[in-house]
């Protein structure tokens, strides 16, 4: 039994909510950075994490005021250091997680805005950001060179001739994936004759589109 097996057997219900949230956020951060496409917005998790950050920032400000007025004892001062350190860890993960998502929106904004199945993966703020980003980009292209083209060639989402102008993520990108459970059915790699089974703890290098459903269901994780 290795460390992953030991961690997998830990009773998650016995852990504090903050610890579970930190584990979920770390997993979401690693997965988002590794996956070629944007993943569904984890609304419940992010709501809890952002609310906790707001509460800790407010609590830290109050204790800092007490420290400056000389009413803070050494034990409370040490506690404040621990809280601020934990707060910075959460803030780093949130910032890095959001930067990874924004980078994908910047690269494929039109894809996420025009595909209904993909647009549901964005948070309301991300949808607003993507719309503004695409509007500014379209205005820039139009003023720079598109205005000189015939009207029929100015569309950025043109699909005439069986070809699309909309750039999409590469779902065939290779990813490192680790199974969190035993798979019930073989996993097939599209376009090949390859299929395989995954047991808990197994690590594979495989195309993203072959394991994306497993990852989104929580049966596997990217590493």
C-alpha positions in Angstrom: 0.0 0.0 0.0 1.5 3.4 -1.1 0.7 6.9 0.1 -2.0 7.3 -2.5 -3.9 4.3 -1.2 -3.6 5.5 2.4 -4.9 9.0 1.4 -7.8 7.4 -0.6 -8.9 5.5 2.5 -9.1 8.6 4.7 -12.7 9.2 5.7 -13.5 12.5 4.0 -16.5 13.1 6.1 -14.3 13.2 9.2 -12.2 16.1 7.8 -13.1 19.7 8.5 -14.9 21.4 5.6 -12.0 23.8 5.1 -9.6 20.9 4.6 -11.9 19.2 2.1 -12.3 22.5 0.3 -8.6 23.0 0.1 -8.2 19.4 -1.4 -11.0 20.0 -3.9 -9.5 23.4 -4.9 -6.1 22.0 -5.3 -7.4 19.1 -7.5 -9.5 21.6 -9.6 -6.4 23.8 -10.0 -4.2 21.0 -11.2 -6.9 19.6 -13.5 -7.7 23.0 -15.0 -4.0 23.7 -15.7 -3.6 20.3 -17.4 -6.8 20.0 -19.4 -6.8 21.5 -22.9 -10.4 22.8 -22.6 -12.1 24.7 -19.9 -13.9 22.6 -17.3 -17.3 23.2 -15.7 -17.2 26.0 -13.2 -17.3 24.5 -9.7 -19.8 27.0 -8.3 -20.5 25.5 -4.8 -16.7 25.0 -4.1 -15.8 28.5 -5.3 -18.7 30.1 -3.4 -17.4 28.5 -0.2 -13.8 29.4 -0.8 -14.4 33.0 -1.8 -16.7 33.6 1.2 -14.0 32.1 3.5 -11.4 34.4 2.0 -13.6 37.4 2.5 -14.3 36.4 6.2 -10.6 35.8 6.9 -9.6 39.1 5.3 -12.1 41.0 7.4 -11.1 39.1 10.6 -7.4 39.8 9.9 -8.1 43.5 9.5 -9.8 43.6 12.9 -7.0 41.8 14.6 -4.4 44.0 12.9 -6.1 47.1 14.3 -6.1 45.5 17.7 -2.4 44.8 17.3 -1.6 48.4 16.4 -3.5 49.6 19.4 -1.6 47.3 21.7 -4.5 45.0 22.7 -3.2 41.9 21.0 -1.4 39.2 23.2 1.4 37.0 21.8 -0.8 34.0 21.4 -3.3 35.9 19.3 -0.5 37.4 17.2 0.8 33.9 16.4 -2.8 32.8 15.5 -3.0 35.8 13.1 0.2 34.7 11.4 -1.2 31.2 10.9 -4.5 32.6 9.5 -2.7 34.9 7.1 -0.5 32.1 5.9 -3.5 29.9 5.2 -5.3 32.8 3.6 -2.4 33.4 1.2 -2.4 29.7 0.2 -6.1 29.9 -0.7 -5.6 33.2 -2.6 -2.7 31.7 -4.6 -4.7 28.7 -5.6 -7.7 30.8 -6.6 -5.7 33.3 -8.6 -3.8 30.5 -10.4 -7.0 28.6 -11.1 -8.7 31.7 -12.5 -5.7 32.6 -14.6 -5.7 29.1 -16.2 -9.4 29.5 -17.1 -8.9 33.1 -18.4 -6.0 31.9 -20.7 -8.4 29.4 -22.3 -11.1 32.0 -22.7 -8.7 34.4 -24.4 -7.6 31.7 -26.8 -11.1 30.3 -27.6 -13.6 33.0 -26.6 -15.7 32.6 -29.7 -15.9 28.8 -29.2 -17.2 29.2 -25.6 -19.6 31.9 -26.5 -21.2 30.2 -29.6 -21.4 26.6 -28.4 -24.3 26.3 -25.9 -22.8 23.1 -24.4 -19.5 25.0 -23.8 -21.0 28.3 -22.6 -22.6 26.6 -19.6 -19.1 25.8 -18.3 -18.4 29.4 -17.6 -19.3 31.4 -14.6 -21.4 34.5 -15.1 -18.3 36.7 -14.6 -16.4 34.6 -17.1 -19.2 34.9 -19.6 -19.2 38.6 -19.3 -15.4 38.7 -19.6 -15.5 36.5 -22.8 -18.2 38.7 -24.4 -16.2 41.9 -23.7 -13.0 40.3 -24.9 -14.5 39.1 -28.1 -16.2 42.4 -28.7 -12.9 44.3 -28.3 -11.1 41.8 -30.5 -13.7 42.0 -33.3 -13.6 45.8 -33.2 -9.8 45.7 -33.5 -9.8 43.3 -36.4 -12.5 45.3 -38.2 -10.7 48.6 -37.9 -7.3 47.0 -38.7 -8.1 44.9 -41.8 -11.6 43.3 -41.9 -13.3 46.5 -43.1 -11.3 46.2 -46.4 -12.7 42.8 -47.1 -16.1 42.1 -48.8 -18.9 41.8 -46.3 -19.2 38.1 -46.9 -15.6 37.6 -45.7 -15.8 39.7 -42.5 -17.4 37.1 -40.2 -15.2 35.6 -37.6 -17.6 32.7 -37.0 -18.0 31.8 -40.7 -18.6 28.1 -41.4 -19.1 28.3 -45.1 -17.6 25.5 -47.3 -17.7 23.0 -44.5 -14.9 24.8 -42.7 -15.2 26.8 -39.5 -13.3 30.0 -38.6 -13.8 29.3 -34.9 -10.7 27.9 -33.2 -11.3 25.1 -30.8 -9.2 23.4 -28.1 -7.2 20.3 -29.1 -9.0 17.5 -27.4 -6.4 15.0 -28.7 -3.8 16.5 -26.5 -2.0 14.0 -24.3 -2.5 14.3 -20.5 -1.3 12.4 -17.5 -4.3 10.8 -15.7 -4.6 8.8 -12.5 -7.5 6.6 -11.7 -9.3 7.3 -8.4 -11.6 4.2 -8.8 -11.6 1.0 -10.9 -13.3 1.6 -14.2 -16.3 -0.6 -15.0 -15.9 -0.6 -18.7 -12.9 -0.4 -21.1 -11.7 3.0 -22.2 -11.5 3.5 -26.0 -9.2 5.9 -27.7 -11.1 7.5 -30.6 -9.7 6.9 -34.0 -7.6 3.9 -32.9 -8.1 0.3 -32.0 -6.7 0.9 -28.6 -8.7 0.2 -25.4 -7.6 -0.3 -21.8 -8.9 -0.6 -18.3 -7.9 1.5 -15.3 -7.5 0.3 -11.7 -7.4 2.7 -8.8 -3.9 4.3 -8.6 -3.0 3.5 -12.3 -1.4 6.3 -14.2 -1.6 6.7 -17.9 -0.6 9.1 -20.6 -3.6 9.2 -22.9 -5.6 11.6 -25.1 -7.8 14.0 -23.2 -10.9 13.1 -25.1 -10.6 9.4 -24.0 -10.7 10.3 -20.3 -12.5 13.6 -20.0 -15.7 12.0 -18.9 -14.0 10.1 -16.2 -12.3 13.3 -14.9 -15.5 15.3 -15.0 -17.3 12.5 -13.0 -14.5 12.5 -10.4 -13.4 8.9 -11.2 -9.9 10.1 -12.4 -7.7 13.1 -11.9 -5.1 14.8 -14.0 -1.6 15.1 -12.5 
